[in-house]
């Protein structure tokens, strides 16, 4: 059995230390390319608590930001090798304790641009300071934003929150150790211990845990993890089938603030059905990571877990958003159960947070990222960010960043109510797979992106490497592909950032998560948007609910027609009229086509390929009229 030592081991470095991360810069690089002085619109005066938000009527911005009016014509990128080396040295950021480097030399920002952006950055730094003190940083939902407190509880604004954070972490570690050691056993397992985790959640409740599991889980973890992160029936069936007889030794984790998230609720119901069919006691093998925070104490999931006597419950705090919840019980519990040292993850995040509190832009790695994003995308998301981790274990980092960046920055309105349609598109693959995928277009096709390379210096554990040919290892090829791709892209004026870590460890993964969380927050302040809500997601959920409501009306109409003697097949127009929804006829057609494909409706005449020709009815009459 795997040792439980190290899952939640104490770490002196968990206590934040002041660390600037770099020595004094070398002599300034003489600008080879310059731009005229930039002029930015003046920022409005702020109140003492600068995150206070005054609602305003939504209005269009007076100037089309997509025209890049804030930017003069950019000059060509520096290509002189000597000047590039000087730029690399001058702008290289290093965090010695974390073994992390950030190279922004292949982004073409100028000294003048950095100087012009300084007031915006100082305002952003003040906003982050207020956020960490407990200001209402999510004005639309009236919430604090406290994910930084999770890795340094002393930052929390009151003793109650500090106790909540500490108690939750201790409970997570204690529970994980008891499960891994076999002290907590499944009710019906011949092995006498839990062997698998089935995590049910979506979005931030899945992407973070999936990334961390892929990056850090040992080859033979004490518990292997599987995820149900969608409401796709075939996908759910596949995950459950893969467990086979080991369903009896599977610990189920359900992650949802309210338990009302449709995909998570559906996954839970499907898993409960699988347990019943296998003759297992679901309540004694299920664990919820949500619904115990103060504002969520009486949530649907919390009440269900309490009434049914689930195995345990852990808090999901109101002031932590899903996409920034990896350092809460949402991410720490699955990680600890896999034997990952979660206190080391927290230590790495805490050290990175401390580095990101400096107000000197060139010494602040998150600010450097935000600076590069602003320059490369003209501050309006005009270019995509392609994330290329050159390490198989970091493959899911691009998916994780996709939600973190796009859900945070993709906003229609700014904080003043102007319609700005902000955002930054993120996609990625892994190196060197990208050499055989889309590098061709990145190098020679549409110039609508900048790249972010993620480099890991350590190829294998010490003593395990060997040479494929004299002087060259397998890892050397990967290194060569990364450096060659970076050079080839830059030679064709494609800009890039490189983040380098010594090796993939809980500490370095925690640091990378914290780095990008803070970069997103700073960038959001630069462009004056709320990074901590997601009205577009809520709009999609509302629209989905309306589709399902319409489907119930369609079923009721078809049921009534199918109960007649003889059965009355209906055309689409007739169904739409009887649903009092002629304007929704296209959606009604899609609903009927989906039901017919799943043997829940019968096409009496015509073909779905010719919508106007079809007549439809249900295969049976439901006399109880359950669809009304």
Secondary structure, DSSP 8 states (H G I E B T S, - for coil): ----TTSS---GGGS------S----S----SS--------------SSTT-------EE-SS-GGG-TTS---------HHHHHHHHHHH-EEETTTTEEEE-TTS---HHHHHHHHHHHHHHHHHHHHHHHT---BTTTTB---GGGGG-GGGSSSHHHHHHHHHHHHHHHHHHHHHHHTSS--TT-TTSS--EEEEE--THHHHHHHHHHHHH--TT-SSEEEEE-S--HHHHHHHHHHHGGGGGGEEEEE--SSS--HHHHHHHHHHHHHHHHTT--GGGGEEE-SS-SGGGTT-HHHHHHHHHT-SEE----TTS-GGG-TTSHHHHHHHHHTT--HHHHHHHHHHHHHHTT-S-GGG-HHHHHHHHHHHHTTTTT-SEEEEEESSGGGTTHHHHHHHHHHHHH--SB-TTSEE------EEEEETTGGGGTTHHHHHHS---EEEEEEEES--SSTT---EEETTEEHHHHHHHHHHHHHHHHHHTT--EEEEEESS--HHHHHHHHHHHHHHHHHHHHHTT--TT--HHHHHHHHHHHHHHHHHHHHHHHHHHHHTSSS---EEHHHHHHHTT-GGGHHHHHHHHHHHHHTTSSEEEEEETTEEEEEEEE-SS--TT-TT-
